[in-house]
């Protein structure tokens, strides 16, 4: 069936516009609050505007920039650990059939199903004995609980469509295991790693309960700081911090958008234009 290219392009543009509006519209009040000097009902817009909230949020006394750097560090670290564990685990689940596979998959999904506070309370006693509470390392490790399932399941789907015969061909031509990994395996699964890493980063970025319980209030990430200002009724500062908080996620989403189409080297093999 022939499709009109112009109509298809118009549909994609319209869909993209609707998606952007859907994502951006809830952020409009937050952005307005960050520049408002009081915004009272029934005014549609604030009567006075000010940069005071942004000046404070970007100052050294607010702690926002320090918390932003710490949050990025923890999220990147948790993402890297998720990739190191999730890629081999996803390969095992995607390529091989073994007894108890469904039980393993259920165990991987368990942290997503079980409420986060219950998981954190159970892990907290273990981390106390290991000396990991109130530390950045402890927070980074506990973030693996919600991030690892996404990474493993994404990679399992990638490896389910992966043909290991390409690796065997490379080895038969004299490639070492490291060369095979670098030149054959990684290019094929890289889109999956990027997508899984994106999910892992965003999930780690948004963690509040796990960070609060394991960090003990000493590891102050941006979600904790945002909640503190929101609960104190400072809507203007909350709006400014909220805009800073969502910025990295939007940037990462834009940079990795081309990899979210679901097409990757693992599907259909190599050598296709």
Backbone as CSV, one residue per row, in Angstrom:
resi,resn,N_x,N_y,N_z,CA_x,CA_y,CA_z,C_x,C_y,C_z
1,UNK,0.850,-1.193,0.000,0.000,0.000,0.000,0.887,1.246,0.000
2,UNK,0.655,2.146,-0.974,1.484,3.347,-1.091,1.010,4.403,-0.095
3,UNK,1.990,5.014,0.591,1.688,6.056,1.555,2.220,7.390,1.050
4,UNK,1.410,8.404,1.221,1.802,9.743,0.815,2.895,10.253,1.755
5,UNK,4.115,10.528,1.246,5.203,10.994,2.115,4.874,12.288,2.837
6,UNK,4.160,13.193,2.149,3.813,14.466,2.757,2.852,14.268,3.923
7,UNK,1.860,13.381,3.718,0.899,13.108,4.782,1.581,12.424,5.970
8,UNK,2.501,11.510,5.666,3.216,10.816,6.740,4.086,11.791,7.523
9,UNK,4.740,12.698,6.818,5.577,13.689,7.489,4.730,14.633,8.336
10,UNK,3.572,15.025,7.806,2.677,15.910,8.565,2.180,15.224,9.832
11,UNK,1.892,13.916,9.702,1.433,13.158,10.870,2.520,13.103,11.936
12,UNK,3.758,12.886,11.515,4.862,12.825,12.474,5.086,14.168,13.154
13,UNK,5.000,15.250,12.371,5.167,16.584,12.949,4.068,16.873,13.952
14,UNK,2.816,16.512,13.591,1.689,16.734,14.488,1.837,15.913,15.759
15,UNK,2.251,14.648,15.604,2.447,13.792,16.775,3.541,14.342,17.672
16,UNK,4.646,14.799,17.062,5.733,15.387,17.837,5.300,16.644,18.574
17,UNK,4.494,17.475,17.892,4.018,18.708,18.521,3.108,18.408,19.708
18,UNK,2.208,17.413,19.533,1.315,17.035,20.631,2.114,16.495,21.808
19,UNK,3.137,15.703,21.510,3.965,15.138,22.575,4.718,16.227,23.318
20,UNK,5.253,17.209,22.584,5.981,18.302,23.228,5.054,19.121,24.119
21,UNK,3.855,19.415,23.606,2.877,20.170,24.407,2.495,19.391,25.649
22,UNK,2.301,18.074,25.502,1.919,17.219,26.624,3.003,17.213,27.706
23,UNK,4.264,17.250,27.279,5.369,17.222,28.235,5.647,18.593,28.836
24,UNK,5.498,19.630,28.026,5.880,20.960,28.465,4.781,21.649,29.262
25,UNK,3.514,21.403,28.932,2.399,22.127,29.553,2.410,22.056,31.078
26,UNK,2.629,20.871,31.688,2.656,20.846,33.161,3.808,21.643,33.769
27,UNK,4.830,21.950,32.964,5.984,22.676,33.482,5.795,24.189,33.432
28,UNK,4.784,24.652,32.729,4.566,26.089,32.581,4.318,26.769,33.927
29,UNK,3.414,26.248,34.782,3.237,26.892,36.100,4.518,26.914,36.922
30,UNK,5.320,25.842,36.811,6.584,25.786,37.552,7.533,26.886,37.081
31,UNK,7.592,27.071,35.763,8.460,28.110,35.219,7.968,29.505,35.627
32,UNK,6.638,29.713,35.620,6.085,31.016,36.003,6.388,31.312,37.468
33,UNK,6.230,30.284,38.319,6.488,30.474,39.736,7.935,30.897,39.988
34,UNK,8.876,30.388,39.184,10.283,30.693,39.423,10.608,32.161,39.161
35,UNK,9.757,32.856,38.392,9.971,34.272,38.103,8.928,35.155,38.788
36,UNK,8.085,34.568,39.615,6.996,35.327,40.230,7.404,35.845,41.608
37,UNK,6.904,37.025,41.905,7.058,37.570,43.248,5.671,37.623,43.883
38,UNK,5.200,36.415,44.190,3.830,36.292,44.684,2.872,36.053,43.529
39,UNK,2.043,35.044,43.667,1.075,34.697,42.608,-0.176,34.204,43.303
40,UNK,-1.174,35.024,43.337,-2.359,34.727,44.129,-3.584,34.549,43.241
41,UNK,-4.467,33.683,43.695,-5.747,33.456,43.023,-6.595,34.707,43.169
42,UNK,-7.325,35.142,42.146,-7.612,34.479,40.861,-6.772,35.026,39.702
43,UNK,-5.605,35.608,39.987,-4.772,36.180,38.919,-4.276,35.076,37.992
44,UNK,-4.454,35.291,36.682,-3.957,34.309,35.714,-2.442,34.332,35.621
45,UNK,-1.846,35.499,35.843,-0.402,35.654,35.837,0.006,36.486,37.054
46,UNK,1.226,36.319,37.519,1.683,37.131,38.662,1.654,38.616,38.336
47,UNK,1.370,39.404,39.326,1.368,40.857,39.129,2.778,41.426,39.157
48,UNK,3.683,40.773,39.865,5.069,41.232,39.943,6.003,40.091,39.573
49,UNK,7.083,40.459,38.886,8.070,39.473,38.455,9.410,39.776,39.111
50,UNK,10.185,38.716,39.324,11.459,38.905,40.009,12.411,37.759,39.676
51,UNK,13.703,38.051,39.707,14.747,37.030,39.528,15.342,36.612,40.873
52,UNK,14.680,36.996,41.949,15.217,36.728,43.284,15.359,35.238,43.541
53,UNK,14.382,34.439,43.093,14.426,32.993,43.336,15.599,32.355,42.589
54,UNK,15.820,32.784,41.352,16.932,32.243,40.573,18.272,32.694,41.135
55,UNK,18.326,33.940,41.595,19.566,34.438,42.193,19.938,33.623,43.419
56,UNK,18.929,33.320,44.226,19.199,32.513,45.420,19.539,31.075,45.056
57,UNK,18.789,30.499,44.092,19.014,29.097,43.722,20.409,28.875,43.157
58,UNK,20.946,29.862,42.452,22.268,29.726,41.834,23.389,30.242,42.721
59,UNK,23.053,30.679,43.927,24.072,31.186,44.834,24.710,30.042,45.613
60,UNK,25.833,30.328,46.241,26.538,29.303,47.012,25.810,28.954,48.297
61,UNK,25.034,29.886,48.827,24.367,29.647,50.110,23.197,28.688,50.012
62,UNK,22.605,28.539,48.832,21.423,27.678,48.696,21.774,26.197,48.710
63,UNK,22.977,25.848,48.260,23.371,24.443,48.193,22.836,23.719,46.978
64,UNK,22.184,24.441,46.069,21.576,23.797,44.909,22.640,23.252,43.959
65,UNK,23.654,24.054,43.676,24.680,23.623,42.724,25.466,22.428,43.269
66,UNK,25.746,22.439,44.558,26.424,21.294,45.164,25.574,20.039,45.113
67,UNK,24.288,20.184,45.407,23.381,19.039,45.336,23.206,18.559,43.909
68,UNK,23.219,19.496,42.954,23.118,19.123,41.539,24.319,18.274,41.123
69,UNK,25.520,18.719,41.484,26.714,17.946,41.155,26.707,16.577,41.809
70,UNK,26.277,16.516,43.070,26.223,15.235,43.780,25.195,14.303,43.161
71,UNK,24.057,14.849,42.772,23.008,14.037,42.150,23.476,13.474,40.817
72,UNK,24.164,14.298,40.029,24.703,13.816,38.754,25.720,12.713,38.991
73,UNK,26.603,12.919,39.974,27.632,11.916,40.282,27.002,10.586,40.689
74,UNK,26.007,10.621,41.569,25.357,9.394,42.031,24.610,8.719,40.892
75,UNK,23.895,9.497,40.083,23.115,8.917,38.995,24.014,8.303,37.932
76,UNK,25.102,8.976,37.593,26.041,8.430,36.613,26.695,7.166,37.153
77,UNK,27.074,7.180,38.437,27.668,5.987,39.039,26.698,4.821,39.080
78,UNK,25.452,5.076,39.475,24.452,4.007,39.508,24.169,3.481,38.106
79,UNK,24.179,4.374,37.117,23.965,3.946,35.729,25.108,3.065,35.251
80,UNK,26.351,3.458,35.561,27.513,2.663,35.148,27.482,1.279,35.792
81,UNK,27.145,1.217,37.068,27.047,-0.083,37.746,25.908,-0.924,37.159
82,UNK,24.812,-0.266,36.810,23.691,-0.990,36.202,24.094,-1.592,34.861
83,UNK,24.894,-0.861,34.100,25.361,-1.381,32.807,26.297,-2.563,33.012
84,UNK,27.221,-2.450,33.975,28.184,-3.524,34.222,27.490,-4.824,34.645
85,UNK,26.424,-4.692,35.421,25.700,-5.879,35.883,24.607,-6.271,34.892
86,UNK,23.950,-5.281,34.314,22.777,-5.549,33.482,23.082,-6.162,32.136
87,UNK,24.226,-5.802,31.536,24.545,-6.346,30.207,24.774,-7.862,30.254
88,UNK,25.646,-8.390,31.133,25.792,-9.854,31.177,24.533,-10.570,31.653
89,UNK,23.797,-9.948,32.588,22.554,-10.570,33.047,21.522,-10.603,31.922
90,UNK,21.422,-9.511,31.171,20.498,-9.472,30.044,20.892,-10.454,28.952
91,UNK,22.195,-10.639,28.754,22.662,-11.610,27.764,22.245,-13.019,28.165
92,UNK,22.403,-13.345,29.434,22.026,-14.676,29.911,20.529,-14.913,29.754
93,UNK,19.727,-13.897,30.073,18.274,-14.060,29.974,17.788,-14.044,28.532
94,UNK,18.465,-13.271,27.683,18.012,-13.144,26.306,18.454,-14.262,25.387
95,UNK,19.636,-14.822,25.634,20.189,-15.822,24.723,19.948,-17.262,25.144
96,UNK,19.821,-17.502,26.436,19.816,-18.881,26.919,18.496,-19.238,27.593
97,UNK,18.172,-20.513,27.495,17.027,-21.062,28.198,17.543,-22.006,29.286
98,UNK,17.067,-21.818,30.467,17.516,-22.657,31.581,16.386,-22.809,32.582
99,UNK,16.517,-23.808,33.411,15.484,-24.085,34.408,15.456,-22.963,35.451
100,UNK,14.266,-22.520,35.754,14.103,-21.441,36.729,14.257,-20.053,36.144
101,UNK,14.233,-19.939,34.815,14.412,-18.641,34.173,13.296,-17.672,34.556
102,UNK,12.064,-18.164,34.602,10.942,-17.300,34.953,11.050,-16.806,36.398
103,UNK,11.586,-17.654,37.268,11.780,-17.246,38.659,12.807,-16.126,38.746
104,UNK,13.882,-16.247,37.955,14.915,-15.204,37.928,14.328,-13.885,37.416
105,UNK,13.523,-13.966,36.361,12.901,-12.753,35.820,11.976,-12.116,36.847
106,UNK,11.245,-12.943,37.599,10.359,-12.417,38.637,11.161,-11.751,39.752
107,UNK,12.291,-12.342,40.095,13.144,-11.750,41.131,13.722,-10.417,40.671
108,UNK,14.017,-10.317,39.385,14.532,-9.061,38.858,13.464,-7.976,38.911
109,UNK,12.225,-8.350,38.645,11.118,-7.393,38.666,10.635,-7.073,40.079
110,UNK,11.001,-7.900,41.051,10.497,-7.736,42.418,10.751,-6.342,42.990
111,UNK,11.948,-5.748,42.814,12.144,-4.405,43.375,11.217,-3.350,42.798
112,UNK,10.739,-3.565,41.574,9.815,-2.608,40.966,8.411,-2.800,41.526
113,UNK,8.069,-4.058,41.839,6.736,-4.375,42.335,6.588,-4.022,43.809
114,UNK,7.602,-4.378,44.607,7.555,-4.131,46.047,7.730,-2.635,46.312
115,UNK,6.958,-2.043,47.254,7.123,-0.615,47.568,8.553,-0.281,47.966
116,UNK,9.025,0.860,47.496,10.406,1.243,47.713,10.786,1.380,49.171
117,UNK,9.853,1.859,50.001,10.175,2.059,51.411,10.400,0.725,52.118
118,UNK,9.658,-0.313,51.695,9.852,-1.632,52.284,11.221,-2.183,51.913
119,UNK,11.616,-1.981,50.678,12.945,-2.426,50.236,14.031,-1.678,50.985
120,UNK,13.853,-0.360,51.127,14.873,0.455,51.787,15.034,0.081,53.248
121,UNK,13.935,-0.193,53.940,14.020,-0.571,55.348,14.736,-1.902,55.523
122,UNK,14.507,-2.829,54.582,15.192,-4.111,54.663,16.679,-3.987,54.397
123,UNK,17.038,-3.128,53.435,18.441,-2.940,53.087,19.171,-2.103,54.139
124,UNK,18.438,-1.237,54.802,19.061,-0.314,55.749,19.828,-1.052,56.847
125,UNK,19.216,-2.106,57.406,19.889,-2.852,58.476,21.160,-3.525,57.970
126,UNK,21.128,-4.002,56.726,22.324,-4.623,56.145,23.417,-3.578,55.930
127,UNK,23.031,-2.412,55.428,24.016,-1.361,55.157,24.625,-0.811,56.450
128,UNK,23.867,-0.836,57.550,24.418,-0.386,58.831,25.590,-1.269,59.236
129,UNK,25.404,-2.579,59.104,26.476,-3.509,59.467,27.681,-3.386,58.544
130,UNK,27.467,-2.938,57.315,28.562,-2.779,56.352,29.164,-1.379,56.378
131,UNK,28.584,-0.496,57.174,29.096,0.869,57.261,28.802,1.712,56.036
132,UNK,27.744,1.395,55.319,27.413,2.106,54.087,26.313,3.148,54.258
133,UNK,25.711,3.219,55.434,24.681,4.228,55.652,25.323,5.609,55.786
134,UNK,24.571,6.622,55.404,25.030,8.016,55.462,26.252,8.267,54.582
135,UNK,26.407,7.476,53.535,27.537,7.651,52.620,27.039,7.731,51.181
136,UNK,27.836,8.380,50.340,27.504,8.476,48.919,27.548,7.099,48.269
137,UNK,28.530,6.282,48.660,28.646,4.932,48.101,27.414,4.097,48.423
138,UNK,26.907,4.222,49.652,25.712,3.479,50.033,24.503,3.904,49.233
139,UNK,24.347,5.216,49.018,23.225,5.719,48.217,23.338,5.238,46.778
140,UNK,24.552,5.252,46.238,24.755,4.813,44.864,24.408,3.330,44.707
141,UNK,24.812,2.534,45.678,24.530,1.098,45.609,23.039,0.810,45.761
142,UNK,22.367,1.532,46.655,20.946,1.258,46.857,20.125,1.703,45.652
143,UNK,20.654,2.625,44.856,19.959,3.035,43.638,19.952,1.923,42.591
144,UNK,20.797,0.908,42.770,20.763,-0.236,41.859,19.454,-1.011,41.988
145,UNK,18.821,-0.916,43.143,17.582,-1.677,43.365,16.507,-1.278,42.351
146,UNK,16.225,0.008,42.148,15.206,0.359,41.137,15.743,0.469,39.716
147,UNK,17.060,0.698,39.547,17.582,0.916,38.194,17.941,-0.377,37.477
148,UNK,18.427,-1.363,38.209,18.904,-2.593,37.584,17.822,-3.355,36.823
149,UNK,16.587,-3.447,37.338,15.560,-4.158,36.563,15.349,-3.585,35.171
150,UNK,15.338,-2.270,35.031,15.149,-1.662,33.718,16.301,-2.023,32.790
151,UNK,17.518,-1.955,33.310,18.686,-2.252,32.485,18.683,-3.705,32.043
152,UNK,18.391,-4.610,32.954,18.413,-6.038,32.628,17.335,-6.380,31.616
153,UNK,16.137,-5.865,31.807,15.037,-6.196,30.899,15.258,-5.610,29.503
154,UNK,15.800,-4.396,29.428,16.102,-3.816,28.113,17.149,-4.651,27.394
155,UNK,18.203,-5.026,28.095,19.265,-5.807,27.474,18.802,-7.222,27.148
156,UNK,17.902,-7.784,27.944,17.351,-9.108,27.621,16.584,-9.059,26.309
157,UNK,15.834,-7.966,26.089,15.134,-7.805,24.820,16.086,-7.627,23.653
158,UNK,17.189,-6.916,23.878,18.186,-6.727,22.827,18.840,-8.062,22.457
159,UNK,19.256,-8.817,23.471,19.948,-10.071,23.209,18.997,-11.159,22.706
160,UNK,17.698,-11.008,22.922,16.741,-11.975,22.383,16.741,-11.944,20.855
161,UNK,17.113,-10.800,20.269,17.196,-10.656,18.820,18.637,-10.635,18.311
162,UNK,19.552,-11.020,19.160,20.979,-10.966,18.812,21.446,-12.329,18.317
163,UNK,22.265,-12.316,17.284,22.796,-13.554,16.723,24.260,-13.708,17.131
164,UNK,24.572,-14.613,18.052,25.967,-14.789,18.492,26.870,-15.392,17.424
165,UNK,26.304,-15.791,16.276,27.137,-16.353,15.206,28.143,-15.339,14.687
166,UNK,27.816,-14.048,14.762,28.755,-13.024,14.331,30.017,-13.037,15.195
167,UNK,29.846,-13.296,16.482,31.005,-13.386,17.359,31.860,-14.598,16.989
168,UNK,31.199,-15.703,16.696,31.936,-16.909,16.312,32.701,-16.688,15.005
169,UNK,32.092,-15.969,14.074,32.783,-15.675,12.819,34.008,-14.805,13.060
170,UNK,33.870,-13.813,13.924,35.005,-12.945,14.229,36.130,-13.727,14.894
171,UNK,35.778,-14.619,15.809,36.792,-15.428,16.486,37.485,-16.370,15.502
172,UNK,36.712,-16.904,14.552,37.299,-17.819,13.568,38.261,-17.105,12.621
173,UNK,38.084,-15.783,12.471,38.968,-14.992,11.617,40.183,-14.461,12.378
174,UNK,40.312,-14.855,13.638,41.500,-14.506,14.404,41.325,-13.380,15.395
175,UNK,40.113,-12.884,15.581,39.894,-11.798,16.532,39.985,-12.328,17.963
176,UNK,40.584,-11.554,18.834,40.648,-11.926,20.247,39.301,-11.664,20.907
177,UNK,39.074,-12.217,22.116,37.799,-11.927,22.801,37.561,-10.434,22.998
178,UNK,38.618,-9.679,23.309,38.452,-8.240,23.503,38.114,-7.539,22.193
179,UNK,38.772,-7.938,21.107,38.475,-7.359,19.791,37.053,-7.697,19.354
180,UNK,36.634,-8.925,19.625,35.264,-9.329,19.283,34.242,-8.500,20.055
181,UNK,34.530,-8.284,21.338,33.627,-7.480,22.159,33.549,-6.053,21.645
182,UNK,34.692,-5.476,21.299,34.748,-4.063,20.918,34.191,-3.807,19.522
183,UNK,34.506,-4.701,18.573,34.162,-4.447,17.174,32.877,-5.140,16.724
184,UNK,32.415,-6.140,17.455,31.231,-6.894,17.025,30.077,-6.735,18.008
185,UNK,30.323,-7.105,19.264,29.223,-7.141,20.234,28.738,-5.748,20.600
186,UNK,29.663,-4.874,20.987,29.261,-3.540,21.456,28.522,-2.726,20.402
187,UNK,28.982,-2.684,19.131,28.206,-1.927,18.140,26.786,-2.451,17.971
188,UNK,26.602,-3.769,18.152,25.271,-4.343,17.967,24.328,-4.012,19.117
189,UNK,24.866,-3.957,20.328,24.008,-3.764,21.501,24.057,-2.339,22.035
190,UNK,24.859,-1.465,21.397,25.021,-0.104,21.908,23.709,0.666,22.033
191,UNK,22.788,0.611,21.036,21.508,1.323,21.222,20.748,0.847,22.465
192,UNK,20.804,-0.458,22.731,20.140,-0.976,23.925,20.786,-0.469,25.196
193,UNK,22.126,-0.388,25.204,22.825,0.137,26.374,22.451,1.593,26.614
194,UNK,22.338,2.350,25.519,21.982,3.769,25.648,20.571,3.925,26.196
195,UNK,19.631,3.154,25.667,18.243,3.250,26.136,18.134,2.782,27.584
196,UNK,18.754,1.625,27.898,18.724,1.132,29.269,19.420,2.082,30.222
197,UNK,20.548,2.661,29.772,21.247,3.631,30.605,20.428,4.887,30.837
198,UNK,19.662,5.297,29.822,18.788,6.453,29.971,17.741,6.212,31.046
199,UNK,17.098,5.041,30.985,16.105,4.704,32.014,16.749,4.638,33.395
200,UNK,17.922,4.004,33.466,18.605,3.860,34.755,18.962,5.223,35.334
201,UNK,19.473,6.119,34.488,19.854,7.450,34.960,18.642,8.215,35.480
202,UNK,17.556,8.197,34.718,16.373,8.956,35.122,15.738,8.395,36.390
203,UNK,15.748,7.067,36.523,15.188,6.459,37.737,16.048,6.814,38.941
204,UNK,17.368,6.722,38.792,18.264,7.105,39.884,18.140,8.587,40.202
205,UNK,18.012,9.393,39.169,17.910,10.852,39.333,16.710,11.247,40.186
206,UNK,15.641,10.496,40.100,14.393,10.879,40.778,14.206,10.224,42.140
207,UNK,15.191,9.461,42.626,15.017,8.742,43.887,14.988,9.701,45.080
208,UNK,13.992,9.503,45.933,13.869,10.311,47.152,13.911,9.432,48.401
209,UNK,13.001,8.440,48.468,12.889,7.607,49.666,14.179,6.842,49.935
210,UNK,14.720,6.175,48.916,15.936,5.395,49.105,17.100,6.288,49.527
211,UNK,17.202,7.454,48.914,18.281,8.383,49.257,18.134,8.890,50.679
212,UNK,16.915,9.193,51.077,16.676,9.726,52.424,16.988,8.692,53.500
213,UNK,16.542,7.448,53.298,16.731,6.425,54.327,18.179,5.959,54.410
214,UNK,18.809,5.737,53.280,20.193,5.257,53.306,21.162,6.411,53.532
215,UNK,20.889,7.554,52.944,21.761,8.717,53.139,21.588,9.378,54.484
216,UNK,20.468,9.101,55.164,20.256,9.626,56.504,20.176,11.135,56.590
217,UNK,19.872,11.804,55.481,19.802,13.256,55.500,21.148,13.930,55.350
218,UNK,22.233,13.157,55.349,23.579,13.724,55.172,23.979,13.778,53.700
219,UNK,23.440,12.868,52.920,23.661,12.890,51.468,22.480,13.633,50.861
220,UNK,22.672,14.904,50.593,21.571,15.778,50.156,21.612,15.898,48.634
221,UNK,20.745,15.160,47.986,20.616,15.256,46.541,19.551,16.290,46.189
222,UNK,19.420,16.565,44.914,18.485,17.606,44.473,17.020,17.277,44.812
223,UNK,16.566,16.018,44.679,15.182,15.731,45.090,14.917,16.043,46.560
224,UNK,15.887,15.765,47.441,15.710,16.086,48.858,15.625,17.587,49.063
225,UNK,16.496,18.327,48.400,16.493,19.774,48.542,15.202,20.366,47.983
226,UNK,14.745,19.824,46.871,13.506,20.296,46.253,12.320,20.071,47.182
227,UNK,12.270,18.902,47.810,11.162,18.601,48.724,11.202,19.511,49.946
228,UNK,12.404,19.826,50.436,12.516,20.693,51.606,11.931,22.077,51.328
229,UNK,12.243,22.647,50.174,11.720,23.967,49.842,10.229,23.905,49.528
230,UNK,9.788,22.817,48.882,8.354,22.683,48.571,7.533,22.574,49.845
231,UNK,8.031,21.829,50.823,7.285,21.657,52.079,7.304,22.916,52.938
232,UNK,8.276,23.806,52.688,8.341,25.048,53.459,7.477,26.156,52.868
233,UNK,6.861,25.897,51.708,5.962,26.867,51.099,6.640,27.910,50.235
234,UNK,7.919,27.736,49.950,8.632,28.680,49.070,8.434,28.259,47.625
235,UNK,7.297,28.640,47.059,6.960,28.209,45.705,7.886,28.797,44.647
236,UNK,8.376,30.011,44.868,9.255,30.630,43.882,10.587,29.892,43.792
237,UNK,11.193,29.603,44.943,12.460,28.868,44.948,12.237,27.425,44.492
238,UNK,11.096,26.850,44.882,10.765,25.500,44.426,10.667,25.454,42.906
239,UNK,10.071,26.484,42.310,9.973,26.537,40.852,11.334,26.626,40.190
240,UNK,12.225,27.449,40.748,13.568,27.585,40.172,14.349,26.285,40.285
241,UNK,14.314,25.658,41.473,15.024,24.393,41.659,14.394,23.303,40.800
242,UNK,13.066,23.345,40.659,12.385,22.352,39.831,12.808,22.435,38.376
243,UNK,13.002,23.648,37.867,13.455,23.806,36.487,14.881,23.283,36.317
244,UNK,15.731,23.531,37.320,17.093,22.984,37.285,17.053,21.463,37.369
245,UNK,16.127,20.956,38.154,16.022,19.515,38.391,15.649,18.742,37.120
246,UNK,14.771,19.317,36.298,14.307,18.590,35.111,15.229,18.798,33.910
247,UNK,16.139,19.775,33.987,16.976,20.098,32.834,17.853,18.937,32.368
248,UNK,18.606,18.250,33.259,19.448,17.141,32.778,18.659,16.030,32.105
249,UNK,17.492,15.708,32.632,16.677,14.671,32.014,16.251,15.032,30.610
250,UNK,15.866,16.298,30.405,15.462,16.745,29.071,16.642,16.711,28.106
251,UNK,17.812,17.163,28.572,19.002,17.157,27.722,19.383,15.742,27.309
252,UNK,19.355,14.818,28.266,19.703,13.424,27.959,18.689,12.835,26.989
253,UNK,17.416,13.144,27.194,16.374,12.629,26.308,16.560,13.137,24.882
254,UNK,16.919,14.405,24.738,17.138,14.965,23.403,18.367,14.360,22.737
255,UNK,19.428,14.142,23.512,20.660,13.605,22.955,20.531,12.146,22.547
256,UNK,19.636,11.411,23.208,19.500,9.976,22.933,18.204,9.651,22.205
257,UNK,17.479,10.665,21.724,16.165,10.430,21.121,16.252,9.511,19.909
258,UNK,17.318,9.625,19.119,17.430,8.815,17.907,17.584,7.330,18.208
259,UNK,17.976,6.994,19.450,18.154,5.593,19.812,16.884,4.976,20.400
260,UNK,15.825,5.779,20.532,14.595,5.280,21.138,13.628,4.701,20.124
261,UNK,14.061,4.561,18.863,13.173,4.037,17.832,13.029,2.538,17.890
262,UNK,13.947,1.870,18.633,13.866,0.414,18.754,14.681,-0.322,17.738
263,UNK,15.342,0.408,16.776,16.152,-0.233,15.769,17.592,-0.290,16.255
264,UNK,18.226,-1.455,16.113,19.583,-1.599,16.558,20.255,-2.680,15.761
265,UNK,21.575,-2.756,15.930,22.335,-3.717,15.156,22.031,-5.148,15.493
266,UNK,21.486,-5.399,16.646,21.220,-6.767,17.046,20.051,-7.347,16.285
267,UNK,19.231,-6.504,15.681,18.058,-6.981,14.964,18.392,-7.035,13.472
268,UNK,18.360,-8.192,12.908,18.529,-8.302,11.478,19.949,-8.491,11.011
269,UNK,20.924,-8.368,11.941,22.306,-8.635,11.569,23.010,-7.430,11.009
270,UNK,24.280,-7.640,10.620,25.129,-6.570,10.133,25.105,-6.572,8.617
271,UNK,25.717,-5.535,8.115,25.908,-5.465,6.690,24.734,-4.964,5.915
272,UNK,23.673,-4.551,6.587,22.501,-4.037,5.882,22.576,-2.529,5.831
273,UNK,22.228,-1.939,4.726,22.314,-0.483,4.605,21.210,0.193,5.398
